[in-house]
């Protein structure tokens, strides 16, 4: 199980970063396999252009966010969690790579991967918020091409020094990026999105070891991905398939029932999924209930899956 540590602002103070680190420790103690921190550098006025989420406990999605929503730096936060834990994996999920220089980001990621002794998992993405790109001077319309070139850069600088690259957006000769990550290929890398489409499949086939879709998992998406992998000589067994829980809130001002949410897990297991995400604030409102909640999740999932 994976605990989503950001977006829990209905049960935690977004300025209490040390409290988030303690939540990671509680998840590890309960038997969770991983904690996950998402990413934004900043938000603009259009962050809520699609309408705010009706229940503030729900997942933040494209266009449903209050611009004041807090998004702590995921690399800084995960570094603190890495130092405070020993076993649990650390997920920099929805890492908006095109907003950063790939060499600077590779340096930070390699250091974090070393600090955690190989526990880091990253999910590079292009994200959705044009105002974020505009504020940072990055061309929103070319973000997919930027990400693809960044992945190529990482494959070079993680593997060897010196490394050189000459592309559309980045160019350098004989750079020595040290120290290297824990493993020669760099941090474990997942990809995902709202659908299985060309760029996602291409990145998965070339660089990915995990598939983490946004939203409800479908058999059609799995079949599309399996076919694309097979065409490139890869197998679904190469990938960690990452699902999650989706809920119907009884009302806009209440938490959701945990047992009903977990009933989705066996269906996803039948599709080959083995890893499942859950966001605590969907199910509890009080911070002091978090440790017990984590233990309850592990017990219920163990009983549900045998």
NORZIRA-V900380 format. One record per residue. N is the residue number from 1. SS is DSSP state (A for helix, B for strand, O for the rest). PHI is phi in radians with two decimals (* if undefined). Layout:
n/ss/phi
N/SS/PHI
N/SS/PHI
//
This chain:
n/ss/phi
1/O/*
2/B/-2.10
3/B/-1.73
4/B/-1.47
5/O/-1.66
6/O/-1.58
7/O/1.31
8/O/-1.66
9/O/-1.32
10/O/-1.37
11/O/-2.14
12/O/-2.34
13/O/-1.45
14/O/-1.09
15/O/-1.53
16/O/-1.55
17/A/-1.17
18/A/-1.06
19/A/-1.14
20/A/-1.15
21/A/-1.07
22/A/-1.13
23/A/-1.08
24/A/-1.11
25/A/-1.11
26/A/-1.14
27/A/-1.12
28/A/-1.08
29/A/-1.09
30/A/-1.38
31/O/1.91
32/O/-1.11
33/O/-1.56
34/B/-2.81
35/B/-2.07
36/B/-2.32
37/B/-2.22
38/O/-1.62
39/O/-2.63
40/O/-2.65
41/O/-1.45
42/O/-2.82
43/O/-2.18
44/O/-1.98
45/A/-1.00
46/A/-1.43
47/A/-1.02
48/A/-1.92
49/O/-1.16
50/O/-1.60
51/O/1.71
52/O/-1.20
53/O/-1.04
54/O/-1.22
55/O/-2.01
56/O/-1.15
57/O/-1.40
58/O/-1.27
59/O/-1.21
60/O/-1.24
61/O/-2.28
62/O/-0.97
63/O/1.46
64/O/-2.02
65/O/-1.93
66/O/-1.15
67/O/-1.01
68/O/-1.44
69/O/-0.97
70/O/-1.48
71/O/-2.27
72/O/-1.05
73/O/-0.99
74/A/-1.22
75/A/-1.20
76/A/-1.12
77/A/-1.11
78/A/-1.19
79/A/-1.13
80/A/-1.13
81/A/-1.17
82/A/-1.03
83/A/-1.26
84/A/-1.74
85/O/-2.26
86/O/-2.24
87/O/-2.13
88/O/-1.19
89/B/-1.30
90/B/-2.08
91/B/-1.84
92/B/-1.61
93/B/-1.73
94/B/1.01
95/B/-1.32
96/B/-1.44
97/A/-1.08
98/A/-1.06
99/A/-1.35
100/O/-2.16
101/O/-1.15
102/A/-1.15
103/A/-1.28
104/A/-1.11
105/A/-1.16
106/A/-1.07
107/A/-1.07
108/A/-1.11
109/A/-1.17
110/A/-1.10
111/A/-1.15
112/A/-1.13
113/A/-1.11
114/A/-1.16
115/A/-1.00
116/O/-1.55
117/O/0.98
118/O/1.49
119/O/-1.57
120/B/-1.38
121/B/-2.18
122/B/-2.08
123/B/-2.23
124/B/-1.15
125/B/-2.62
126/O/-1.70
127/O/1.11
128/O/-2.36
129/O/-1.70
130/A/-1.04
131/A/-1.09
132/A/-1.14
133/A/-1.14
134/A/-1.05
135/A/-1.13
136/A/-1.69
137/O/1.27
138/O/-1.89
139/O/-1.19
140/A/-1.04
141/A/-1.20
142/A/-1.97
143/A/-1.13
144/A/-1.16
145/A/-1.18
146/A/-1.10
147/A/-1.05
148/A/-1.05
149/A/-1.23
150/A/-1.08
151/A/-1.08
152/A/-1.14
153/A/-1.05
154/A/-1.06
155/A/-1.05
156/A/-1.43
157/A/-1.35
158/O/-1.26
159/O/-1.43
160/O/-2.77
161/O/-2.26
162/O/-1.37
163/B/-2.29
164/B/-2.27
165/B/-2.75
166/B/-2.40
167/O/-2.38
168/O/-1.24
169/O/-1.97
170/O/-2.35
171/B/-2.61
172/B/-2.79
173/B/-2.21
174/B/0.89
175/B/-1.68
176/O/-2.02
177/O/-1.64
178/O/-2.36
179/O/-1.31
180/O/-1.27
181/O/-1.14
182/O/-1.04
183/O/-2.07
184/O/-1.03
185/O/-1.46
186/O/1.58
187/O/-1.06
188/B/-0.98
189/B/-2.22
190/B/-1.87
191/B/-2.41
192/O/-3.10
193/O/-3.14
194/O/-1.31
195/O/-2.68
196/O/-1.54
197/O/-2.25
198/A/-0.85
199/A/-1.05
200/A/-1.09
201/A/-1.10
202/A/-1.05
203/A/-1.18
204/A/-1.08
205/A/-1.12
206/A/-1.43
207/A/-2.25
208/O/-1.52
209/O/-2.18
210/B/-2.74
211/B/-2.09
212/B/-2.29
213/O/-1.30
214/O/-1.68
215/O/1.75
216/O/-1.26
217/O/-1.36
218/O/-2.13
219/A/-1.13
220/A/-1.14
221/A/-1.10
222/A/-1.10
223/A/-1.12
224/A/-1.07
225/A/-1.16
226/A/-1.06
227/A/-1.12
228/A/-1.14
229/A/-1.13
230/A/-1.06
231/A/-1.13
232/O/-1.85
233/O/1.36
234/O/-1.99
235/O/-2.19
236/A/-1.04
237/A/-1.15
238/A/-1.26
239/O/-1.89
240/B/-1.50
241/B/-1.68
242/B/-2.02
243/B/-1.91
244/B/-3.04
245/O/-1.92
246/O/-2.19
247/O/-2.29
248/O/-1.98
249/O/-1.27
250/O/-1.03
251/O/-2.75
252/O/-1.32
253/O/-2.12
254/O/-2.39
255/O/-1.34
256/O/-1.69
257/O/-1.33
258/A/-1.16
259/A/-0.99
260/A/-1.15
261/A/-1.12
262/A/-1.26
263/O/-1.13
264/A/-1.28
265/A/-1.10
266/A/-1.02
267/A/-1.10
268/A/-1.22
269/A/-1.08
270/A/-1.12
271/O/-1.55
272/O/1.82
273/O/-1.36
274/O/-2.19
275/B/-2.18
276/B/-2.39
277/B/-1.74
278/B/-2.56
279/B/-1.90
280/A/-0.98
281/A/-1.20
282/A/-1.19
283/O/-2.01
284/O/-2.42
285/O/-1.87
286/O/-1.85
287/A/-1.05
288/A/-1.27
289/A/-1.62
290/A/-1.14
291/A/-1.06
292/A/-1.15
293/A/-1.04
294/A/-1.05
295/A/-1.14
296/A/-1.13
297/A/-1.03
298/A/-1.09
299/A/-1.11
300/A/-1.14
301/A/-1.16
302/A/-1.05
303/A/-1.20
304/A/-1.26
305/A/-1.77
306/O/1.31
//
